[in-house]
Amino acid sequence: MINLDWLIIGAISLGIICLLLLILSFAASLRARSQLRKLGGKPTGRSAKKKWRRQKNRYTKTQKSAFKSGSWLLLMTLVISGIGGYAKYYQMTNMTAADTENIVTGYYLLDQMTEQLNAIESSENDEKLNANIHTLAVRMASFSSKKGSDRGTKESQLLLNRYYARMGQLGVNLASQKAEVLKEDQELLHSYIQDIERVEESQNKVLAFYQVDEKSLAQKQ
């Protein structure tokens, strides 16, 4: 996979080099044009005519060559700038591999935690349920230390950080809960289910921003 950072740096470097060469080429073309003007009209002497013609041909050739080179360099500068600009745009509007992995993991954790909480009322094995909830909650709590990539836009970073913070806080809150307590306190159980829905809202905003199909996350679980 192409490293976008190196691609962007390379495009900027080549763009600067092409731009400098472009300036030099057009400067050479203007200089040759100026020298052509200084030659003035054709002299009368045979020797002077020969020298004048030789200089004119040289300056004309230099001007055309410099102009042609400048035109190609201008085209190359535009193409390279376009590639670098697109690479930067792609980088800003697509999740990094780390954020993608976090979103996939988070999607799985929310799905599994919802399943465990919904199973509390009918569960006959609270000990197993407690272990499952605790394991999932600890993994969710680890999201508190995660930060969205700063390579994207400020909006995308804010969305990711909010999602990670809510996921982490939910995990911290659930880590100490017991299935038997939640079974008796339906209001508390319902509040945690609502918390999951709020985290899912944050998750959906991230998915919408990056235009990620939720079905693709389900397939990656």
N, C-alpha and C positions, 0 to 999 in steps of 0.2 A: 504494500500500500504506500502511495506517495505521501511523504511527510509535507504537509501543507506549509509549515513554518519555513522549511528550506525552499519550497517552491516560491513562496512570497518574497523571501529574502533574495533569492536568485533573480526573480523578475524585477525587483527594485534595482538590484545591482546592474543587470543588463540594460534596464531602462535608462539608468543614469549614464552608462557608458555610451549607449546609442545616442542619447540626447547631446552629450558632449561632442561626439563625432559629427552629429548633425549640425551643430553650431559651427564647427570647424569647416565642414564642407560648404555650407552656405557663405561663410566668411571668405573662403577661397574663391567661390564663384563670384561674389561681389567684388573681390579684389581684382580678379581677372577682367571683369566687366569694366572696372574703373581704369585698368591699364589699357584696355581697348580704346576707351574714350580719349585717353591721353595721347594715343598714337596720332589722332587727328586724321586728316585726309591723306590720300596717296601722294607721296613726294614726286618730284619731277625727275630727279637723277636716277640712272639705271641701277647703280649700286644701292642708292637709298631705297628705291622701290623694292629691290630684292630683300633687303634687311627688314623693311616695313612689312612685306608679305609674310616673311618667316615669323616675325614677332606676332603678327595678327593671327596666323594659323595656330601658333603656340597658345596664345591667350584664349582664342576661341575654343580650342580643344580642352584647355584647362577648365574654362567656364562650363562647357557642356558636361565634362567628366564629373566636376564637382557638383553640379546641379543634379545629375543622374544619381550620384552616390547619396546626395542629400535626400533625394526623393525616396530611395530605398530605405535609408536610415529612418526617415519619418514614418514610413509604413511599418518598419520593424518596431519602432518605439510605440506606435499605437497598438500593434498586436501584442507586444510584451506587456504593456500597461493593461490591456484588456484581460490578458491571462492572469496577471497579478491581482487585478481588481476582482475578477470572478472568484479566484481562489480565496481572497479575503472575505468576500460576500458568502461563499460556501461555508467557510470556517465559522462565520458569525451566525449563520442560520441553521447550522447542524450541530447536534450534540457531539461532544467528545466521546471516545470509547468508554471512559470512566463513568461519565454521566449516563450514558446509555445502559451500562451494566447496572448502575444504581437504580434507574427507573424500572428495569426489568425485575430486579430483585425486590424493589418496593411494591411493585404490582403483585408479585407472588405473595409477599408477606401480608399485604392488606386482604387479599383474597382468602388466604389461609386463616388469618385471624378472625375474619368475618364468619368463616365456616365454624371455627371453634366456639365463638361466642353464641352463634345460633344453635349449637349443639348442647349448650349448657342445660337447658330446661329438660331435655330428654336423656341426658347422660346418666349412665349408671356406674361410670368409672371416673369419679372426680379426680383421683390421683393422676391418672393418665392425662386427663384434660388439663390439670394444673401444670404438668410437665410441658405439654404442647404449648400452652399459652405463655409460659415463662420463656421457653426457648425462642418463640417467635418475637416476644416482647423485647428480649435482650438484643436480638438482631435489629429490630426496629429502633431501639434506643441508640444503636451505633451510628445512625444517620445524623445524630446531633453534631457529630464532628466533621461531617462532610460539607463541602462548599462547592457551589456551582462554578464551572469554569469561567475565568475572566476573559476568555478569548471571544466570547459571544457579545451580544449587546447588553447594556445595563438592565434592560427589561428581562431578558432571558436569565441573567444571573440572579436577579431579584426573585423571579418565579421559582427557580431551582432552590435557592436558599430558603425560601418560605416553605417549600415542600419538604426539604430535608429537616428543617426545624420542627415542623408540625409532626412529621413522622417520628422524629426522635423523642419529642415530648410525649406522644402517645405511647411509645414503647416504654418510657420511664414510668408512666402512670400505670400501665398494665402489668409491669414486671412483678409488682408486689401483690397483685390481686389473686384471690382464690375462687375457684369455680363454685364452691359451696356458698360463699358470701354473695357472689353475683346471682346465684340461683334464688337466694332468699330476697335479695334487694333488686327487684326488677327495674326500679327507677335508675339505679346505678348502672345496671347492665345496658339499659336503653341509652344512657348518656354516653357510654363508650362506643356503642354502635353509631351514634350520631357523630362522635369524634372521628371515627373511621370515615364516615361520609364526608366530613370536612377535609380530611387529608386527601380523599379521593378527588374532591373538587380542585384542590391544589395540583394534584397529579394531572387531572384533565386539562388544566390551563397550560401546563408544561407540554402535554401531548399536542394540544391545539396550536401552541406557538411553533413547535417544531414539525407540525403536520405529520404526527406519528399515528398510524392506525392502531387502535387498541387491540384489534384482533391479532396483530403481529406480536404484541407482548404476550398474549395468551399462548401463542404457539411457541414462544421462547422459554416459557416456564419449565 
